[in-house]
Amino acid sequence: MQSLYVEGNSPMHRLSPRIKLASLAVFGIVLFISQNIALLCGLVVLTAVVYRTTGLPLGEGLRRLRPVFLTIVVVALFNLLFNPWQAALVPVLRLTALMLFAAAVTATTSITAFIDEVTALARPLERTGWVQADDIGLALGLVLRFVPDIVGRYQAIREAHKARGLKARPTTLLAPLIILTLRDADNVAAAIDARRIRRHGS
């Protein structure tokens, strides 16, 4: 499986995972409170600069953003159908800034650091008896590991369709993608149970 983390020594790399996650949460709140287009444009530029300092090559950095950016374009077109362009621009700027900052956090924080931080934050919830902090951290780690793997598999299936002269349609791509993903999920679950990684407390 691939990792979204990129080795480096940028200011974002040097920040603790807790500060980055808290900053992302606060930044998201600020974005969705503000309606000022000039401010939102400035935040997009700022987050683009932050993302560029992570050490990712330009082509790789853009490739990572492409799936989310396409979703933002769909949101923009939908908003333009029902709202003036100024009102439609606001959610696009919000989502773009949030996407860039989240991508910077992901690129500068290792999977292990994410898991450790989320596990530590969830530890007080164990007192309720409803959750296991280690299981929450493990689940997050698996999601972060699987996302790039699923994207890569989707691209491979699409290329295989094109190589056979078949038109790549979502209906024909999703079925093999889901089957392969579920198969991998079963294999990972079996490996976790075999190694007794999860804690099954009473």
C-alpha positions in Angstrom: 0.0 0.0 0.0 1.1 3.6 -0.7 1.5 6.3 1.8 0.6 10.0 1.3 3.4 11.1 3.6 6.4 12.9 2.1 9.7 13.1 4.0 10.9 16.6 4.5 11.9 19.4 6.9 9.4 22.1 6.1 7.7 24.2 8.8 4.6 21.9 8.4 6.7 18.8 9.0 8.1 20.3 12.2 4.7 21.0 13.7 3.3 18.4 16.0 0.4 16.3 14.6 -1.9 17.6 17.4 -1.3 21.2 16.4 -1.9 20.4 12.7 -5.1 18.6 13.3 -6.4 21.3 15.7 -5.4 24.0 13.1 -7.2 22.1 10.4 -10.4 22.0 12.5 -10.2 25.7 13.4 -9.4 26.6 9.8 -12.4 24.7 8.6 -14.7 26.6 11.0 -13.2 30.0 9.9 -13.7 29.1 6.3 -17.4 28.2 6.7 -18.1 31.3 8.8 -16.6 33.8 6.3 -18.6 35.0 3.3 -15.9 37.5 2.2 -14.6 36.6 -1.3 -11.4 38.6 -0.9 -10.5 36.9 2.4 -11.3 33.5 1.0 -9.2 34.2 -2.1 -6.3 35.1 0.2 -6.8 31.9 2.2 -6.7 29.9 -1.1 -3.4 31.5 -2.0 -2.0 31.0 1.5 -2.9 27.3 1.6 -1.5 26.9 -1.9 1.8 28.3 -0.7 1.7 26.0 2.4 1.0 23.0 0.2 3.8 23.9 -2.2 6.3 24.0 0.7 5.7 20.3 1.6 8.4 19.2 -0.8 6.1 17.5 -3.3 7.1 17.8 -7.0 4.6 20.0 -8.8 3.2 17.2 -11.0 2.8 14.8 -8.1 1.2 17.5 -6.0 -1.4 18.3 -8.7 -2.1 14.6 -9.3 -3.0 14.1 -5.7 -5.5 17.0 -5.8 -7.1 16.0 -9.1 -9.9 13.7 -7.7 -11.0 16.2 -5.1 -10.6 19.1 -7.5 -13.0 17.4 -10.0 -15.6 17.1 -7.2 -15.2 20.8 -6.4 -15.7 21.6 -10.1 -19.0 19.6 -10.0 -20.1 21.6 -6.9 -19.2 24.9 -8.7 -21.3 24.0 -11.8 -24.2 22.9 -9.7 -24.1 26.2 -7.7 -23.9 28.2 -10.8 -27.2 26.7 -12.0 -29.1 28.1 -9.0 -27.1 31.1 -7.7 -25.4 34.2 -8.9 -21.7 33.7 -9.6 -20.6 35.5 -6.5 -22.7 33.2 -4.3 -21.4 30.2 -6.3 -17.8 31.2 -5.9 -17.9 31.2 -2.1 -18.2 27.4 -1.5 -15.7 26.8 -4.3 -13.1 28.9 -2.5 -13.9 27.4 0.8 -13.5 23.8 -0.4 -10.4 24.6 -2.4 -8.7 26.2 0.6 -9.7 23.3 2.9 -8.6 20.8 0.3 -5.1 22.4 0.0 -4.6 22.7 3.8 -5.8 19.1 4.4 -3.5 17.9 1.7 -0.6 19.7 3.3 -1.4 18.2 6.7 -1.6 14.7 5.2 1.6 15.1 3.2 3.6 16.2 6.3 2.2 13.8 8.9 3.1 10.1 8.9 0.5 7.4 9.3 2.0 6.4 12.6 1.8 10.0 13.9 -1.9 10.2 12.9 -2.7 6.9 14.6 -0.8 7.8 17.8 -2.5 11.2 18.0 -6.0 10.0 17.4 -5.5 7.1 19.8 -4.3 9.5 22.5 -7.3 11.8 21.9 -9.7 8.9 22.1 -8.2 7.4 25.2 -10.6 9.3 27.6 -13.6 7.8 25.8 -12.5 4.3 26.9 -14.0 5.2 30.3 -17.5 5.0 28.8 -16.9 1.4 27.8 -18.2 2.1 24.4 -15.0 2.3 22.4 -11.4 1.1 22.4 -8.9 3.9 21.6 -6.5 1.5 19.9 -9.3 0.3 17.6 -10.1 3.8 16.6 -6.5 4.5 15.8 -6.2 1.3 13.9 -9.3 2.1 11.8 -8.0 5.5 10.9 -4.6 4.1 9.9 -6.3 1.6 7.7 -8.5 4.2 6.0 -5.4 6.4 5.4 -3.6 3.4 4.0 -6.4 2.3 1.7 -7.4 5.6 0.2 -4.3 6.0 -2.1 -4.4 2.3 -2.8 -8.0 2.5 -4.0 -7.3 5.5 -6.1 -4.4 3.7 -7.7 -6.5 0.6 -8.3 -9.3 2.6 -9.9 -6.8 4.2 -12.3 -5.3 0.7 -13.2 -8.8 -0.7 -13.9 -9.6 2.3 -16.1 -6.4 1.9 -18.0 -7.1 -1.8 -18.5 -10.5 -0.9 -20.0 -9.0 1.5 -22.4 -6.3 -1.0 -23.4 -9.1 -3.4 -24.3 -10.9 -0.8 -26.3 -13.7 -0.6 -23.8 -15.3 2.7 -22.8 -14.5 3.5 -19.1 -17.9 4.0 -17.5 -18.4 4.4 -13.7 -20.9 1.5 -13.8 -18.2 -0.9 -15.3 -15.4 0.4 -13.2 -17.0 0.4 -9.7 -17.9 -3.3 -9.7 -14.4 -4.7 -10.0 -13.1 -1.9 -7.8 -15.5 -2.8 -5.0 -14.8 -6.5 -5.3 -11.0 -6.0 -5.2 -11.3 -3.6 -2.2 -13.5 -5.9 -0.2 -11.1 -8.8 -0.9 -8.2 -6.8 0.4 -10.3 -5.7 3.4 -11.0 -9.4 4.2 -7.3 -10.2 3.9 -6.3 -7.3 6.2 -9.0 -8.2 8.7 -7.8 -11.9 8.7 -4.2 -10.7 9.2 -5.2 -8.4 12.1 -7.1 -11.2 13.8 -4.3 -13.7 13.3 -1.8 -11.4 14.9 -4.3 -10.4 17.7 -3.6 -6.7 17.0 -7.0 -5.6 18.1 -7.9 -5.6 21.8 -11.1 -7.3 22.6 -11.8 -6.0 26.1 -14.8 -7.0 28.2 
